[in-house]
Amino acid sequence: MEKKTIRHGTRTVQDSSLAEGKRVVRTRGVDGVRTLTYRVTVVDGVQTSKELVSSVVTRKPVTEVVAKGTKPASRCDPNYTPCVPIASDVDCAGGSGNGPAYVTGPVEVVGTDIYDLDRDNDGWGCD
């Protein structure tokens, strides 16, 4: 009897919940095993023939599944909600600011008010 390894395969799936370019193993691959049984003829202590009698998969391989992220990187500043674009400067639309980006409010400040949109410090910008 002889055991042979059956190499596992790998399959990549697209995952829109993962950030673009990120890869995560969803199912770990496992090699399989094939058991080969031979009929061996020996004459005067010397093998004269070897005939394959059976070939049985005794453990099926498990395909490795790798998820590949397709979700585009956020273009929103995490300090505000709803979305405030990431730019060198953002001003309230209709105000006296010179941009280059503008947002229509109100927007909640959930971090640091890096664009100084919340002039009255009440937690809301462009209101």
Backbone as XML, in Angstrom:
<?xml version="1.0"?>
<chain id="A" units="angstrom">
  <residue number="1" name="MET">
    <atom name="N" x="0.844" y="-1.172" z="0.000"/>
    <atom name="CA" x="0.000" y="0.000" z="0.000"/>
    <atom name="C" x="0.893" y="1.240" z="0.000"/>
  </residue>
  <residue number="2" name="GLU">
    <atom name="N" x="0.386" y="2.272" z="-0.665"/>
    <atom name="CA" x="1.124" y="3.523" z="-0.767"/>
    <atom name="C" x="0.117" y="4.657" z="-0.645"/>
  </residue>
  <residue number="3" name="LYS">
    <atom name="N" x="0.514" y="5.727" z="0.045"/>
    <atom name="CA" x="-0.367" y="6.901" z="0.188"/>
    <atom name="C" x="0.239" y="8.046" z="-0.598"/>
  </residue>
  <residue number="4" name="LYS">
    <atom name="N" x="-0.610" y="8.716" z="-1.375"/>
    <atom name="CA" x="-0.188" y="9.873" z="-2.175"/>
    <atom name="C" x="-1.004" y="11.088" z="-1.736"/>
  </residue>
  <residue number="5" name="THR">
    <atom name="N" x="-0.345" y="12.220" z="-1.703"/>
    <atom name="CA" x="-1.019" y="13.470" z="-1.352"/>
    <atom name="C" x="-1.771" y="14.008" z="-2.566"/>
  </residue>
  <residue number="6" name="ILE">
    <atom name="N" x="-2.993" y="14.449" z="-2.322"/>
    <atom name="CA" x="-3.778" y="15.151" z="-3.344"/>
    <atom name="C" x="-3.774" y="16.620" z="-2.922"/>
  </residue>
  <residue number="7" name="ARG">
    <atom name="N" x="-3.071" y="17.456" z="-3.666"/>
    <atom name="CA" x="-2.952" y="18.866" z="-3.312"/>
    <atom name="C" x="-4.322" y="19.561" z="-3.374"/>
  </residue>
  <residue number="8" name="HIS">
    <atom name="N" x="-4.596" y="20.374" z="-2.380"/>
    <atom name="CA" x="-5.854" y="21.134" z="-2.385"/>
    <atom name="C" x="-5.733" y="22.311" z="-3.351"/>
  </residue>
  <residue number="9" name="GLY">
    <atom name="N" x="-6.846" y="22.724" z="-3.872"/>
    <atom name="CA" x="-6.885" y="23.875" z="-4.769"/>
    <atom name="C" x="-7.169" y="25.151" z="-3.998"/>
  </residue>
  <residue number="10" name="THR">
    <atom name="N" x="-7.125" y="26.252" z="-4.694"/>
    <atom name="CA" x="-7.447" y="27.545" z="-4.100"/>
    <atom name="C" x="-8.426" y="28.267" z="-5.012"/>
  </residue>
  <residue number="11" name="ARG">
    <atom name="N" x="-9.450" y="28.848" z="-4.390"/>
    <atom name="CA" x="-10.449" y="29.603" z="-5.143"/>
    <atom name="C" x="-10.545" y="30.985" z="-4.522"/>
  </residue>
  <residue number="12" name="THR">
    <atom name="N" x="-10.540" y="32.012" z="-5.355"/>
    <atom name="CA" x="-10.656" y="33.395" z="-4.881"/>
    <atom name="C" x="-12.050" y="33.910" z="-5.197"/>
  </residue>
  <residue number="13" name="VAL">
    <atom name="N" x="-12.680" y="34.516" z="-4.188"/>
    <atom name="CA" x="-14.014" y="35.097" z="-4.372"/>
    <atom name="C" x="-13.936" y="36.587" z="-4.077"/>
  </residue>
  <residue number="14" name="GLN">
    <atom name="N" x="-14.750" y="37.372" z="-4.762"/>
    <atom name="CA" x="-14.820" y="38.817" z="-4.554"/>
    <atom name="C" x="-15.710" y="39.089" z="-3.346"/>
  </residue>
  <residue number="15" name="ASP">
    <atom name="N" x="-15.321" y="40.034" z="-2.500"/>
    <atom name="CA" x="-16.104" y="40.363" z="-1.310"/>
    <atom name="C" x="-16.210" y="41.883" z="-1.188"/>
  </residue>
  <residue number="16" name="SER">
    <atom name="N" x="-17.409" y="42.403" z="-1.407"/>
    <atom name="CA" x="-17.612" y="43.861" z="-1.383"/>
    <atom name="C" x="-17.647" y="44.423" z="0.030"/>
  </residue>
  <residue number="17" name="SER">
    <atom name="N" x="-17.608" y="43.568" z="1.065"/>
    <atom name="CA" x="-17.591" y="44.072" z="2.431"/>
    <atom name="C" x="-16.163" y="44.289" z="2.943"/>
  </residue>
  <residue number="18" name="LEU">
    <atom name="N" x="-15.166" y="43.802" z="2.192"/>
    <atom name="CA" x="-13.763" y="43.985" z="2.567"/>
    <atom name="C" x="-13.154" y="45.136" z="1.772"/>
  </residue>
  <residue number="19" name="ALA">
    <atom name="N" x="-12.239" y="45.847" z="2.406"/>
    <atom name="CA" x="-11.553" y="46.947" z="1.733"/>
    <atom name="C" x="-10.802" y="46.431" z="0.510"/>
  </residue>
  <residue number="20" name="GLU">
    <atom name="N" x="-10.782" y="47.247" z="-0.511"/>
    <atom name="CA" x="-10.129" y="46.898" z="-1.770"/>
    <atom name="C" x="-8.682" y="46.468" z="-1.511"/>
  </residue>
  <residue number="21" name="GLY">
    <atom name="N" x="-8.314" y="45.301" z="-2.063"/>
    <atom name="CA" x="-6.955" y="44.783" z="-1.932"/>
    <atom name="C" x="-6.736" y="43.887" z="-0.725"/>
  </residue>
  <residue number="22" name="LYS">
    <atom name="N" x="-7.633" y="43.923" z="0.261"/>
    <atom name="CA" x="-7.482" y="43.073" z="1.445"/>
    <atom name="C" x="-7.862" y="41.637" z="1.083"/>
  </residue>
  <residue number="23" name="ARG">
    <atom name="N" x="-7.116" y="40.667" z="1.648"/>
    <atom name="CA" x="-7.372" y="39.253" z="1.394"/>
    <atom name="C" x="-7.555" y="38.537" z="2.729"/>
  </residue>
  <residue number="24" name="VAL">
    <atom name="N" x="-8.587" y="37.692" z="2.807"/>
    <atom name="CA" x="-8.879" y="36.933" z="4.025"/>
    <atom name="C" x="-9.187" y="35.490" z="3.637"/>
  </residue>
  <residue number="25" name="VAL">
    <atom name="N" x="-8.568" y="34.537" z="4.347"/>
    <atom name="CA" x="-8.854" y="33.120" z="4.101"/>
    <atom name="C" x="-10.177" y="32.798" z="4.783"/>
  </residue>
  <residue number="26" name="ARG">
    <atom name="N" x="-11.171" y="32.419" z="4.000"/>
    <atom name="CA" x="-12.490" y="32.055" z="4.531"/>
    <atom name="C" x="-12.547" y="30.575" z="4.906"/>
  </residue>
  <residue number="27" name="THR">
    <atom name="N" x="-11.926" y="29.724" z="4.079"/>
    <atom name="CA" x="-11.857" y="28.287" z="4.352"/>
    <atom name="C" x="-10.417" y="27.856" z="4.145"/>
  </residue>
  <residue number="28" name="ARG">
    <atom name="N" x="-9.824" y="27.297" z="5.175"/>
    <atom name="CA" x="-8.435" y="26.837" z="5.074"/>
    <atom name="C" x="-8.395" y="25.576" z="4.225"/>
  </residue>
  <residue number="29" name="GLY">
    <atom name="N" x="-7.457" y="25.515" z="3.293"/>
    <atom name="CA" x="-7.309" y="24.357" z="2.423"/>
    <atom name="C" x="-6.667" y="23.189" z="3.155"/>
  </residue>
  <residue number="30" name="VAL">
    <atom name="N" x="-7.111" y="21.978" z="2.804"/>
    <atom name="CA" x="-6.557" y="20.757" z="3.391"/>
    <atom name="C" x="-6.259" y="19.793" z="2.255"/>
  </residue>
  <residue number="31" name="ASP">
    <atom name="N" x="-5.039" y="19.270" z="2.240"/>
    <atom name="CA" x="-4.686" y="18.276" z="1.236"/>
    <atom name="C" x="-5.449" y="16.983" z="1.485"/>
  </residue>
  <residue number="32" name="GLY">
    <atom name="N" x="-5.722" y="16.262" z="0.412"/>
    <atom name="CA" x="-6.382" y="14.971" z="0.509"/>
    <atom name="C" x="-5.359" y="13.843" z="0.448"/>
  </residue>
  <residue number="33" name="VAL">
    <atom name="N" x="-5.870" y="12.612" z="0.538"/>
    <atom name="CA" x="-5.001" y="11.436" z="0.486"/>
    <atom name="C" x="-5.613" y="10.405" z="-0.451"/>
  </residue>
  <residue number="34" name="ARG">
    <atom name="N" x="-4.772" y="9.850" z="-1.316"/>
    <atom name="CA" x="-5.158" y="8.740" z="-2.188"/>
    <atom name="C" x="-4.348" y="7.529" z="-1.743"/>
  </residue>
  <residue number="35" name="THR">
    <atom name="N" x="-5.044" y="6.418" z="-1.509"/>
    <atom name="CA" x="-4.374" y="5.187" z="-1.101"/>
    <atom name="C" x="-4.308" y="4.246" z="-2.303"/>
  </residue>
  <residue number="36" name="LEU">
    <atom name="N" x="-3.092" y="3.857" z="-2.643"/>
    <atom name="CA" x="-2.847" y="2.958" z="-3.771"/>
    <atom name="C" x="-2.467" y="1.587" z="-3.228"/>
  </residue>
  <residue number="37" name="THR">
    <atom name="N" x="-3.124" y="0.560" z="-3.753"/>
    <atom name="CA" x="-2.819" y="-0.809" z="-3.351"/>
    <atom name="C" x="-2.269" y="-1.553" z="-4.561"/>
  </residue>
  <residue number="38" name="TYR">
    <atom name="N" x="-1.146" y="-2.256" z="-4.340"/>
    <atom name="CA" x="-0.462" y="-2.963" z="-5.426"/>
    <atom name="C" x="-0.402" y="-4.456" z="-5.140"/>
  </residue>
  <residue number="39" name="ARG">
    <atom name="N" x="-0.337" y="-5.224" z="-6.200"/>
    <atom name="CA" x="-0.020" y="-6.658" z="-6.118"/>
    <atom name="C" x="1.436" y="-6.759" z="-6.573"/>
  </residue>
  <residue number="40" name="VAL">
    <atom name="N" x="2.288" y="-7.178" z="-5.664"/>
    <atom name="CA" x="3.720" y="-7.256" z="-5.942"/>
    <atom name="C" x="4.117" y="-8.724" z="-6.050"/>
  </residue>
  <residue number="41" name="THR">
    <atom name="N" x="4.860" y="-9.040" z="-7.112"/>
    <atom name="CA" x="5.382" y="-10.398" z="-7.291"/>
    <atom name="C" x="6.875" y="-10.376" z="-7.009"/>
  </residue>
  <residue number="42" name="VAL">
    <atom name="N" x="7.290" y="-11.299" z="-6.124"/>
    <atom name="CA" x="8.693" y="-11.393" z="-5.746"/>
    <atom name="C" x="9.170" y="-12.817" z="-6.065"/>
  </residue>
  <residue number="43" name="VAL">
    <atom name="N" x="10.266" y="-12.923" z="-6.786"/>
    <atom name="CA" x="10.870" y="-14.220" z="-7.121"/>
    <atom name="C" x="12.295" y="-14.213" z="-6.572"/>
  </residue>
  <residue number="44" name="ASP">
    <atom name="N" x="12.583" y="-15.196" z="-5.724"/>
    <atom name="CA" x="13.901" y="-15.319" z="-5.105"/>
    <atom name="C" x="14.337" y="-14.018" z="-4.430"/>
  </residue>
  <residue number="45" name="GLY">
    <atom name="N" x="13.371" y="-13.366" z="-3.731"/>
    <atom name="CA" x="13.683" y="-12.155" z="-2.996"/>
    <atom name="C" x="13.791" y="-10.902" z="-3.842"/>
  </residue>
  <residue number="46" name="VAL">
    <atom name="N" x="13.519" y="-11.013" z="-5.155"/>
    <atom name="CA" x="13.614" y="-9.864" z="-6.049"/>
    <atom name="C" x="12.229" y="-9.560" z="-6.619"/>
  </residue>
  <residue number="47" name="GLN">
    <atom name="N" x="11.843" y="-8.300" z="-6.536"/>
    <atom name="CA" x="10.544" y="-7.904" z="-7.094"/>
    <atom name="C" x="10.606" y="-7.999" z="-8.612"/>
  </residue>
  <residue number="48" name="THR">
    <atom name="N" x="9.632" y="-8.759" z="-9.162"/>
    <atom name="CA" x="9.614" y="-8.933" z="-10.615"/>
    <atom name="C" x="8.468" y="-8.185" z="-11.276"/>
  </residue>
  <residue number="49" name="SER">
    <atom name="N" x="7.443" y="-7.860" z="-10.488"/>
    <atom name="CA" x="6.346" y="-7.075" z="-11.058"/>
    <atom name="C" x="5.593" y="-6.355" z="-9.947"/>
  </residue>
  <residue number="50" name="LYS">
    <atom name="N" x="4.932" y="-5.276" z="-10.355"/>
    <atom name="CA" x="4.124" y="-4.483" z="-9.426"/>
    <atom name="C" x="2.908" y="-4.011" z="-10.203"/>
  </residue>
  <residue number="51" name="GLU">
    <atom name="N" x="1.726" y="-4.479" z="-9.786"/>
    <atom name="CA" x="0.485" y="-4.179" z="-10.507"/>
    <atom name="C" x="-0.465" y="-3.411" z="-9.595"/>
  </residue>
  <residue number="52" name="LEU">
    <atom name="N" x="-0.953" y="-2.264" z="-10.081"/>
    <atom name="CA" x="-1.904" y="-1.470" z="-9.309"/>
    <atom name="C" x="-3.234" y="-2.203" z="-9.253"/>
  </residue>
  <residue number="53" name="VAL">
    <atom name="N" x="-3.716" y="-2.465" z="-8.040"/>
    <atom name="CA" x="-4.972" y="-3.187" z="-7.849"/>
    <atom name="C" x="-6.115" y="-2.210" z="-7.569"/>
  </residue>
  <residue number="54" name="SER">
    <atom name="N" x="-5.835" y="-1.176" z="-6.756"/>
    <atom name="CA" x="-6.893" y="-0.201" z="-6.474"/>
    <atom name="C" x="-6.279" y="1.159" z="-6.154"/>
  </residue>
  <residue number="55" name="SER">
    <atom name="N" x="-7.060" y="2.174" z="-6.456"/>
    <atom name="CA" x="-6.691" y="3.549" z="-6.162"/>
    <atom name="C" x="-7.933" y="4.213" z="-5.580"/>
  </residue>
  <residue number="56" name="VAL">
    <atom name="N" x="-7.882" y="4.524" z="-4.275"/>
    <atom name="CA" x="-9.059" y="5.032" z="-3.574"/>
    <atom name="C" x="-8.717" y="6.354" z="-2.880"/>
  </residue>
  <residue number="57" name="VAL">
    <atom name="N" x="-9.590" y="7.345" z="-3.058"/>
    <atom name="CA" x="-9.425" y="8.595" z="-2.326"/>
    <atom name="C" x="-9.922" y="8.343" z="-0.906"/>
  </residue>
  <residue number="58" name="THR">
    <atom name="N" x="-8.989" y="8.351" z="0.041"/>
    <atom name="CA" x="-9.353" y="8.068" z="1.438"/>
    <atom name="C" x="-9.615" y="9.343" z="2.241"/>
  </residue>
  <residue number="59" name="ARG">
    <atom name="N" x="-9.191" y="10.472" z="1.717"/>
    <atom name="CA" x="-9.557" y="11.771" z="2.300"/>
    <atom name="C" x="-9.605" y="12.787" z="1.170"/>
  </residue>
  <residue number="60" name="LYS">
    <atom name="N" x="-10.794" y="13.343" z="0.950"/>
    <atom name="CA" x="-10.951" y="14.326" z="-0.123"/>
    <atom name="C" x="-10.255" y="15.628" z="0.258"/>
  </residue>
  <residue number="61" name="PRO">
    <atom name="N" x="-9.637" y="16.297" z="-0.734"/>
    <atom name="CA" x="-9.031" y="17.594" z="-0.437"/>
    <atom name="C" x="-10.121" y="18.651" z="-0.226"/>
  </residue>
  <residue number="62" name="VAL">
    <atom name="N" x="-9.803" y="19.658" z="0.582"/>
    <atom name="CA" x="-10.713" y="20.775" z="0.822"/>
    <atom name="C" x="-10.104" y="22.001" z="0.135"/>
  </residue>
  <residue number="63" name="THR">
    <atom name="N" x="-10.862" y="22.597" z="-0.770"/>
    <atom name="CA" x="-10.391" y="23.775" z="-1.499"/>
    <atom name="C" x="-10.292" y="24.971" z="-0.562"/>
  </residue>
  <residue number="64" name="GLU">
    <atom name="N" x="-9.167" y="25.666" z="-0.627"/>
    <atom name="CA" x="-9.005" y="26.884" z="0.162"/>
    <atom name="C" x="-9.773" y="28.004" z="-0.522"/>
  </residue>
  <residue number="65" name="VAL">
    <atom name="N" x="-10.568" y="28.735" z="0.252"/>
    <atom name="CA" x="-11.349" y="29.851" z="-0.283"/>
    <atom name="C" x="-10.780" y="31.142" z="0.297"/>
  </residue>
  <residue number="66" name="VAL">
    <atom name="N" x="-10.354" y="32.033" z="-0.592"/>
    <atom name="CA" x="-9.775" y="33.317" z="-0.201"/>
    <atom name="C" x="-10.692" y="34.428" z="-0.699"/>
  </residue>
  <residue number="67" name="ALA">
    <atom name="N" x="-11.128" y="35.277" z="0.226"/>
    <atom name="CA" x="-11.957" y="36.427" z="-0.139"/>
    <atom name="C" x="-11.042" y="37.607" z="-0.443"/>
  </residue>
  <residue number="68" name="LYS">
    <atom name="N" x="-11.315" y="38.274" z="-1.559"/>
    <atom name="CA" x="-10.534" y="39.445" z="-1.978"/>
    <atom name="C" x="-11.460" y="40.654" z="-1.937"/>
  </residue>
  <residue number="69" name="GLY">
    <atom name="N" x="-11.067" y="41.668" z="-1.190"/>
    <atom name="CA" x="-11.898" y="42.862" z="-1.017"/>
    <atom name="C" x="-12.024" y="43.690" z="-2.277"/>
  </residue>
  <residue number="70" name="THR">
    <atom name="N" x="-13.238" y="44.218" z="-2.483"/>
    <atom name="CA" x="-13.511" y="45.075" z="-3.637"/>
    <atom name="C" x="-14.112" y="46.423" z="-3.223"/>
  </residue>
  <residue number="71" name="LYS">
    <atom name="N" x="-14.299" y="46.623" z="-1.906"/>
    <atom name="CA" x="-14.925" y="47.864" z="-1.427"/>
    <atom name="C" x="-13.940" y="49.019" z="-1.587"/>
  </residue>
  <residue number="72" name="PRO">
    <atom name="N" x="-14.307" y="50.033" z="-2.359"/>
    <atom name="CA" x="-13.404" y="51.171" z="-2.552"/>
    <atom name="C" x="-13.118" y="51.878" z="-1.228"/>
  </residue>
  <residue number="73" name="ALA">
    <atom name="N" x="-11.943" y="52.444" z="-1.131"/>
    <atom name="CA" x="-11.574" y="53.198" z="0.072"/>
    <atom name="C" x="-12.544" y="54.362" z="0.246"/>
  </residue>
  <residue number="74" name="SER">
    <atom name="N" x="-12.854" y="54.652" z="1.484"/>
    <atom name="CA" x="-13.795" y="55.731" z="1.769"/>
    <atom name="C" x="-13.224" y="57.073" z="1.327"/>
  </residue>
  <residue number="75" name="ARG">
    <atom name="N" x="-14.065" y="57.883" z="0.759"/>
    <atom name="CA" x="-13.676" y="59.235" z="0.354"/>
    <atom name="C" x="-14.319" y="60.247" z="1.285"/>
  </residue>
  <residue number="76" name="CYS">
    <atom name="N" x="-14.749" y="59.749" z="2.456"/>
    <atom name="CA" x="-15.394" y="60.610" z="3.436"/>
    <atom name="C" x="-14.479" y="60.787" z="4.647"/>
  </residue>
  <residue number="77" name="ASP">
    <atom name="N" x="-14.450" y="61.992" z="5.183"/>
    <atom name="CA" x="-13.659" y="62.246" z="6.381"/>
    <atom name="C" x="-14.368" y="61.603" z="7.570"/>
  </residue>
  <residue number="78" name="PRO">
    <atom name="N" x="-13.663" y="60.785" z="8.357"/>
    <atom name="CA" x="-14.300" y="60.074" z="9.471"/>
    <atom name="C" x="-14.699" y="60.972" z="10.642"/>
  </residue>
  <residue number="79" name="ASN">
    <atom name="N" x="-14.360" y="62.253" z="10.603"/>
    <atom name="CA" x="-14.708" y="63.174" z="11.688"/>
    <atom name="C" x="-16.126" y="63.721" z="11.596"/>
  </residue>
  <residue number="80" name="TYR">
    <atom name="N" x="-16.813" y="63.417" z="10.486"/>
    <atom name="CA" x="-18.144" y="63.989" z="10.251"/>
    <atom name="C" x="-19.110" y="62.924" z="9.753"/>
  </residue>
  <residue number="81" name="THR">
    <atom name="N" x="-20.406" y="63.187" z="10.026"/>
    <atom name="CA" x="-21.459" y="62.361" z="9.438"/>
    <atom name="C" x="-22.646" y="63.259" z="9.137"/>
  </residue>
  <residue number="82" name="PRO">
    <atom name="N" x="-23.336" y="63.163" z="8.006"/>
    <atom name="CA" x="-23.002" y="62.298" z="6.884"/>
    <atom name="C" x="-21.700" y="62.725" z="6.209"/>
  </residue>
  <residue number="83" name="CYS">
    <atom name="N" x="-21.446" y="62.165" z="5.068"/>
    <atom name="CA" x="-20.159" y="62.285" z="4.384"/>
    <atom name="C" x="-19.738" y="63.735" z="4.132"/>
  </residue>
  <residue number="84" name="VAL">
    <atom name="N" x="-18.503" y="64.013" z="4.572"/>
    <atom name="CA" x="-17.823" y="65.260" z="4.222"/>
    <atom name="C" x="-16.591" y="64.811" z="3.445"/>
  </residue>
  <residue number="85" name="PRO">
    <atom name="N" x="-16.385" y="65.332" z="2.221"/>
    <atom name="CA" x="-15.266" y="64.848" z="1.410"/>
    <atom name="C" x="-13.909" y="65.160" z="2.046"/>
  </residue>
  <residue number="86" name="ILE">
    <atom name="N" x="-12.935" y="64.329" z="1.744"/>
    <atom name="CA" x="-11.565" y="64.577" z="2.183"/>
    <atom name="C" x="-10.936" y="65.521" z="1.159"/>
  </residue>
  <residue number="87" name="ALA">
    <atom name="N" x="-10.471" y="66.677" z="1.628"/>
    <atom name="CA" x="-9.880" y="67.690" z="0.742"/>
    <atom name="C" x="-8.907" y="68.532" z="1.554"/>
  </residue>
  <residue number="88" name="SER">
    <atom name="N" x="-8.176" y="69.396" z="0.855"/>
    <atom name="CA" x="-7.254" y="70.283" z="1.562"/>
    <atom name="C" x="-8.025" y="71.277" z="2.432"/>
  </residue>
  <residue number="89" name="ASP">
    <atom name="N" x="-9.255" y="71.613" z="2.027"/>
    <atom name="CA" x="-10.144" y="72.448" z="2.833"/>
    <atom name="C" x="-11.572" y="72.199" z="2.373"/>
  </residue>
  <residue number="90" name="VAL">
    <atom name="N" x="-12.493" y="72.193" z="3.329"/>
    <atom name="CA" x="-13.916" y="72.034" z="3.031"/>
    <atom name="C" x="-14.648" y="73.180" z="3.715"/>
  </residue>
  <residue number="91" name="ASP">
    <atom name="N" x="-15.561" y="73.790" z="2.979"/>
    <atom name="CA" x="-16.365" y="74.885" z="3.525"/>
    <atom name="C" x="-17.843" y="74.557" z="3.349"/>
  </residue>
  <residue number="92" name="CYS">
    <atom name="N" x="-18.677" y="75.275" z="4.109"/>
    <atom name="CA" x="-20.119" y="75.095" z="3.995"/>
    <atom name="C" x="-20.596" y="75.716" z="2.682"/>
  </residue>
  <residue number="93" name="ALA">
    <atom name="N" x="-21.408" y="74.964" z="1.945"/>
    <atom name="CA" x="-21.960" y="75.474" z="0.684"/>
    <atom name="C" x="-22.805" y="76.716" z="0.980"/>
  </residue>
  <residue number="94" name="GLY">
    <atom name="N" x="-22.655" y="77.733" z="0.143"/>
    <atom name="CA" x="-23.416" y="78.971" z="0.315"/>
    <atom name="C" x="-22.784" y="79.947" z="1.297"/>
  </residue>
  <residue number="95" name="GLY">
    <atom name="N" x="-21.687" y="79.535" z="1.906"/>
    <atom name="CA" x="-21.001" y="80.422" z="2.859"/>
    <atom name="C" x="-19.927" y="81.234" z="2.153"/>
  </residue>
  <residue number="96" name="SER">
    <atom name="N" x="-19.064" y="81.867" z="2.934"/>
    <atom name="CA" x="-18.040" y="82.738" z="2.366"/>
    <atom name="C" x="-16.704" y="82.028" z="2.128"/>
  </residue>
  <residue number="97" name="GLY">
    <atom name="N" x="-16.632" y="80.723" z="2.414"/>
    <atom name="CA" x="-15.377" y="79.980" z="2.250"/>
    <atom name="C" x="-14.997" y="79.804" z="0.789"/>
  </residue>
  <residue number="98" name="ASN">
    <atom name="N" x="-13.708" y="79.519" z="0.557"/>
    <atom name="CA" x="-13.209" y="79.398" z="-0.819"/>
    <atom name="C" x="-12.835" y="77.971" z="-1.219"/>
  </residue>
  <residue number="99" name="GLY">
    <atom name="N" x="-13.351" y="76.995" z="-0.473"/>
    <atom name="CA" x="-13.162" y="75.596" z="-0.877"/>
    <atom name="C" x="-11.736" y="75.110" z="-0.791"/>
  </residue>
  <residue number="100" name="PRO">
    <atom name="N" x="-11.367" y="74.153" z="-1.572"/>
    <atom name="CA" x="-11.883" y="73.719" z="-2.870"/>
    <atom name="C" x="-13.099" y="72.783" z="-2.811"/>
  </residue>
  <residue number="101" name="ALA">
    <atom name="N" x="-13.475" y="72.278" z="-1.613"/>
    <atom name="CA" x="-14.633" y="71.395" z="-1.528"/>
    <atom name="C" x="-15.692" y="72.059" z="-0.652"/>
  </residue>
  <residue number="102" name="TYR">
    <atom name="N" x="-16.941" y="71.679" z="-0.916"/>
    <atom name="CA" x="-18.054" y="72.250" z="-0.175"/>
    <atom name="C" x="-18.980" y="71.136" z="0.281"/>
  </residue>
  <residue number="103" name="VAL">
    <atom name="N" x="-19.683" y="71.402" z="1.401"/>
    <atom name="CA" x="-20.645" y="70.441" z="1.914"/>
    <atom name="C" x="-21.923" y="71.191" z="2.279"/>
  </residue>
  <residue number="104" name="THR">
    <atom name="N" x="-23.050" y="70.549" z="1.991"/>
    <atom name="CA" x="-24.342" y="71.089" z="2.384"/>
    <atom name="C" x="-24.711" y="70.464" z="3.716"/>
  </residue>
  <residue number="105" name="GLY">
    <atom name="N" x="-24.979" y="71.262" z="4.709"/>
    <atom name="CA" x="-25.239" y="70.764" z="6.063"/>
    <atom name="C" x="-26.702" y="70.577" z="6.335"/>
  </residue>
  <residue number="106" name="PRO">
    <atom name="N" x="-27.013" y="70.238" z="7.539"/>
    <atom name="CA" x="-26.079" y="70.152" z="8.647"/>
    <atom name="C" x="-25.296" y="68.831" z="8.640"/>
  </residue>
  <residue number="107" name="VAL">
    <atom name="N" x="-24.096" y="68.886" z="9.217"/>
    <atom name="CA" x="-23.273" y="67.690" z="9.408"/>
    <atom name="C" x="-22.896" y="67.617" z="10.876"/>
  </residue>
  <residue number="108" name="GLU">
    <atom name="N" x="-22.912" y="66.397" z="11.427"/>
    <atom name="CA" x="-22.542" y="66.207" z="12.820"/>
    <atom name="C" x="-21.034" y="66.017" z="12.926"/>
  </residue>
  <residue number="109" name="VAL">
    <atom name="N" x="-20.437" y="66.686" z="13.895"/>
    <atom name="CA" x="-19.008" y="66.511" z="14.154"/>
    <atom name="C" x="-18.882" y="65.338" z="15.126"/>
  </residue>
  <residue number="110" name="VAL">
    <atom name="N" x="-18.294" y="64.221" z="14.656"/>
    <atom name="CA" x="-18.175" y="63.025" z="15.489"/>
    <atom name="C" x="-16.722" y="62.773" z="15.899"/>
  </residue>
  <residue number="111" name="GLY">
    <atom name="N" x="-15.846" y="63.660" z="15.521"/>
    <atom name="CA" x="-14.426" y="63.565" z="15.863"/>
    <atom name="C" x="-13.907" y="64.975" z="16.083"/>
  </residue>
  <residue number="112" name="THR">
    <atom name="N" x="-12.808" y="65.290" z="15.437"/>
    <atom name="CA" x="-12.213" y="66.631" z="15.506"/>
    <atom name="C" x="-12.708" y="67.459" z="14.325"/>
  </residue>
  <residue number="113" name="ASP">
    <atom name="N" x="-13.113" y="68.668" z="14.596"/>
    <atom name="CA" x="-13.643" y="69.550" z="13.548"/>
    <atom name="C" x="-12.484" y="70.164" z="12.761"/>
  </residue>
  <residue number="114" name="ILE">
    <atom name="N" x="-11.837" y="69.344" z="11.939"/>
    <atom name="CA" x="-10.619" y="69.768" z="11.242"/>
    <atom name="C" x="-10.873" y="70.845" z="10.184"/>
  </residue>
  <residue number="115" name="TYR">
    <atom name="N" x="-12.100" y="70.935" z="9.685"/>
    <atom name="CA" x="-12.400" y="71.941" z="8.662"/>
    <atom name="C" x="-13.083" y="73.177" z="9.259"/>
  </residue>
  <residue number="116" name="ASP">
    <atom name="N" x="-13.238" y="73.204" z="10.583"/>
    <atom name="CA" x="-13.861" y="74.329" z="11.293"/>
    <atom name="C" x="-15.258" y="74.637" z="10.740"/>
  </residue>
  <residue number="117" name="LEU">
    <atom name="N" x="-16.050" y="73.593" z="10.587"/>
    <atom name="CA" x="-17.416" y="73.751" z="10.085"/>
    <atom name="C" x="-18.395" y="74.099" z="11.206"/>
  </residue>
  <residue number="118" name="ASP">
    <atom name="N" x="-18.046" y="73.767" z="12.464"/>
    <atom name="CA" x="-18.917" y="73.991" z="13.622"/>
    <atom name="C" x="-18.498" y="75.268" z="14.339"/>
  </residue>
  <residue number="119" name="ARG">
    <atom name="N" x="-18.867" y="76.400" z="13.776"/>
    <atom name="CA" x="-18.426" y="77.703" z="14.303"/>
    <atom name="C" x="-18.951" y="77.987" z="15.718"/>
  </residue>
  <residue number="120" name="ASP">
    <atom name="N" x="-20.161" y="77.462" z="16.056"/>
    <atom name="CA" x="-20.727" y="77.756" z="17.376"/>
    <atom name="C" x="-20.476" y="76.632" z="18.394"/>
  </residue>
  <residue number="121" name="ASN">
    <atom name="N" x="-19.668" y="75.650" z="18.010"/>
    <atom name="CA" x="-19.262" y="74.546" z="18.905"/>
    <atom name="C" x="-20.426" y="73.801" z="19.550"/>
  </residue>
  <residue number="122" name="ASP">
    <atom name="N" x="-21.513" y="73.589" z="18.775"/>
    <atom name="CA" x="-22.642" y="72.819" z="19.319"/>
    <atom name="C" x="-22.655" y="71.376" z="18.814"/>
  </residue>
  <residue number="123" name="GLY">
    <atom name="N" x="-21.585" y="70.964" z="18.109"/>
    <atom name="CA" x="-21.507" y="69.585" z="17.602"/>
    <atom name="C" x="-22.045" y="69.434" z="16.200"/>
  </residue>
  <residue number="124" name="TRP">
    <atom name="N" x="-22.552" y="70.525" z="15.626"/>
    <atom name="CA" x="-23.121" y="70.477" z="14.275"/>
    <atom name="C" x="-22.475" y="71.562" z="13.417"/>
  </residue>
  <residue number="125" name="GLY">
    <atom name="N" x="-22.107" y="71.183" z="12.197"/>
    <atom name="CA" x="-21.505" y="72.135" z="11.267"/>
    <atom name="C" x="-22.462" y="72.460" z="10.142"/>
  </residue>
  <residue number="126" name="CYS">
    <atom name="N" x="-22.268" y="73.615" z="9.567"/>
    <atom name="CA" x="-23.059" y="74.068" z="8.407"/>
    <atom name="C" x="-24.557" y="74.071" z="8.723"/>
  </residue>
  <residue number="127" name="ASP">
    <atom name="N" x="-24.906" y="74.408" z="9.962"/>
    <atom name="CA" x="-26.334" y="74.434" z="10.331"/>
    <atom name="C" x="-26.890" y="75.835" z="10.394"/>
  </residue>
</chain>
